[in-house]
Amino acid sequence: MALKYKKGRGILLFLLFIITIAATGCSFSPRGEIIDSSSQSEMSANENQAESSSKAEVAETKIWVHVCGEVKNPGVYSFLPGSRVMDAVNAAGGFTKKADEESLNLAEILKDESRIKVLSKDAKEKGEGEEAVSDGNSDSRLDLNAATLEELMTLPGIGEKRAEAILKLREQKGNFATIEDLLEVEGIKEGIYNKIKDLIKV
């Protein structure tokens, strides 16, 4: 009887221990240690927050460069600081067959708001000069009142439909008075506007 009593008491204490652990939200690690699940959730939330902050910092430090001329996919591209001209050319699809590859210093570091124009071999033969990376002093922003459909489509977030909407509004209301007028265009909200506001002018 005493042995059965001890066994029954031991089982009862074990069950009470398991119920207590479950009620407090704890669990066991593979090593037999008690783990507080609330602490795990808090650690996971902190890790996610740190990761989001890191991504936001990377986005803020990106530079924007206009790549045009004899490249396969002209347009405006974003890069991390320290990127080189060769990175910009590669992002734009590489040189065309007509490109004068020696017209650029491919090792030069990119600058924010600069423009890279790859000249053709014909332009070099005609003595039109070389134009590599801008030093940032010239205004390379796209004029909304003079831009063509293709030029508008080089802006981040502006596809063919949005570019057509910009031209349509320009035809209906006349030239844009300020770049903020772009928010009146159908399909252009603050998110897209904030991406391109430093790349456009009127």
C-alpha positions in Angstrom: 0.0 0.0 0.0 2.8 2.4 0.9 4.5 1.8 -2.5 1.2 2.4 -4.4 0.7 5.6 -2.4 4.2 6.8 -3.2 3.7 6.1 -6.9 0.3 7.8 -7.0 1.7 10.8 -5.2 4.7 11.0 -7.6 2.4 10.9 -10.6 0.2 13.5 -9.1 3.1 15.8 -8.5 4.4 15.3 -12.0 1.0 16.2 -13.5 0.8 19.3 -11.3 4.3 20.3 -12.5 3.3 19.9 -16.2 0.1 21.9 -15.7 2.1 24.7 -14.0 4.6 24.8 -16.9 1.8 25.0 -19.5 0.0 27.7 -17.6 3.0 29.9 -17.4 3.7 29.6 -21.2 7.1 27.9 -20.7 8.6 25.0 -22.6 11.6 22.7 -22.4 14.8 23.1 -24.4 16.5 20.0 -25.8 18.9 20.2 -22.8 16.0 20.0 -20.3 16.1 23.7 -19.5 12.8 25.6 -19.0 12.3 28.3 -21.7 9.8 31.1 -21.2 7.9 31.4 -24.5 7.1 35.1 -23.8 10.8 35.8 -23.7 11.3 34.0 -27.0 8.5 36.1 -28.6 10.1 39.3 -27.3 13.5 38.3 -28.7 12.0 37.4 -32.1 10.2 40.8 -32.2 13.4 42.6 -31.4 15.3 40.7 -34.1 12.6 41.6 -36.7 12.7 45.2 -35.7 16.4 45.4 -36.0 16.2 43.7 -39.4 13.6 46.2 -40.6 15.7 49.2 -39.3 18.7 47.8 -41.1 16.8 47.5 -44.4 15.5 51.1 -44.0 19.0 52.4 -43.4 20.2 50.7 -46.6 17.3 52.2 -48.6 18.1 55.7 -47.3 21.8 55.5 -48.3 21.1 54.4 -52.0 22.2 56.8 -54.7 20.4 57.3 -58.0 22.1 57.6 -61.4 20.8 58.2 -64.9 22.3 55.9 -67.4 21.8 56.7 -71.1 23.3 56.6 -74.5 24.6 53.4 -76.0 23.4 51.0 -73.4 20.7 48.3 -73.9 18.3 49.5 -71.2 18.7 53.3 -70.5 17.1 54.5 -67.4 17.5 55.7 -63.8 19.0 53.1 -61.4 19.8 53.0 -57.7 23.1 51.8 -56.3 24.8 51.4 -53.0 27.5 54.0 -52.2 30.9 53.0 -53.5 29.5 51.4 -56.7 31.4 52.0 -59.9 30.6 53.1 -63.4 30.9 49.5 -64.6 28.1 48.6 -62.2 25.8 51.3 -63.8 26.6 50.0 -67.3 25.8 46.4 -66.2 22.6 47.5 -64.6 21.5 49.1 -67.8 22.0 45.9 -69.7 25.6 46.5 -70.9 27.0 48.2 -73.9 25.3 48.1 -77.3 27.2 47.1 -80.4 27.6 50.8 -81.4 29.0 51.9 -78.0 32.5 53.4 -77.6 33.5 51.4 -74.5 36.6 53.5 -74.0 34.6 56.8 -73.6 34.1 56.0 -69.9 36.2 55.4 -66.9 34.6 52.2 -65.8 36.5 52.3 -62.4 35.1 55.7 -61.4 32.9 55.8 -58.3 29.3 56.8 -58.9 27.9 60.0 -57.4 24.2 60.7 -56.5 22.2 62.5 -59.2 24.9 62.0 -61.8 24.4 61.0 -65.4 26.3 58.5 -67.4 26.1 58.8 -71.2 27.8 56.2 -73.3 28.8 57.6 -76.6 28.7 55.8 -79.9 31.8 55.1 -82.0 30.3 57.4 -84.7 30.1 60.3 -82.2 33.8 59.8 -81.3 34.8 59.8 -85.0 32.8 63.0 -85.6 34.7 64.6 -82.7 31.7 65.3 -80.5 33.7 64.8 -77.4 33.3 62.5 -74.4 30.8 62.6 -71.7 31.3 60.3 -68.8 30.0 60.6 -65.2 28.7 64.0 -64.3 30.3 65.7 -61.3 26.9 66.5 -59.9 27.0 70.2 -60.6 25.0 70.0 -63.8 21.3 69.7 -63.6 20.5 66.2 -65.0 16.9 66.2 -63.7 14.1 65.3 -66.2 12.0 68.2 -67.3 8.3 67.2 -66.9 7.2 69.8 -69.4 9.6 68.6 -72.2 10.0 64.8 -71.4 8.9 62.3 -74.0 7.0 59.0 -73.2 10.3 57.0 -73.3 12.1 59.5 -71.1 9.3 59.5 -68.5 9.5 55.7 -68.4 13.1 55.8 -67.2 11.9 57.1 -63.9 11.5 54.7 -61.0 7.9 53.4 -60.8 6.8 55.0 -64.0 5.7 52.5 -66.6 4.0 53.1 -69.9 0.5 53.7 -68.4 1.7 56.2 -65.9 3.9 57.9 -68.5 0.9 58.2 -70.8 -1.2 59.6 -67.9 1.4 62.3 -67.3 1.4 63.3 -71.0 -2.4 63.3 -71.0 -2.6 65.6 -68.0 0.0 67.9 -69.5 -2.0 68.1 -72.7 -5.2 68.8 -70.8 -4.0 71.4 -68.3 -0.9 72.7 -70.0 2.6 72.7 -68.5 3.2 71.7 -64.9 3.7 74.7 -62.6 5.5 72.6 -59.9 6.7 69.1 -59.6 4.0 68.6 -56.9 1.4 68.8 -59.7 2.5 65.3 -60.6 0.3 64.0 -57.7 -2.7 64.9 -59.8 -1.8 62.3 -62.3 -3.9 59.1 -62.0 -1.9 56.3 -60.5 0.8 58.4 -58.9 0.7 58.6 -55.1 3.1 59.9 -52.5 5.1 56.7 -52.6 6.1 57.0 -56.2 6.4 60.8 -56.0 8.9 60.5 -53.2 11.0 58.2 -55.3 11.2 60.5 -58.3 10.9 64.0 -56.8 14.7 64.5 -56.8 15.0 63.3 -60.4 12.5 65.7 -62.0 12.0 69.4 -62.6 9.7 71.9 -64.4 
